[in-house]
């Protein structure tokens, strides 16, 4: 099983439509190989906001 896990701050919460938002973290320089980005859609009703620290887990199943 392949698994990647990291912690980061949310830089931006975008309104996609009436059903979902997008949480984003993007290093502005792209020069730091240790900084991992994320951009993920989540259902409305979440409590995430800019500046929150989150753990991102990507895991291959099967």
Secondary structure, DSSP 8 states (H G I E B T S, - for coil): --EEEEEEE--EEEE-SSSEEEEEE--SSS--TT---EEEEEETT----TT-EEEEEEE---
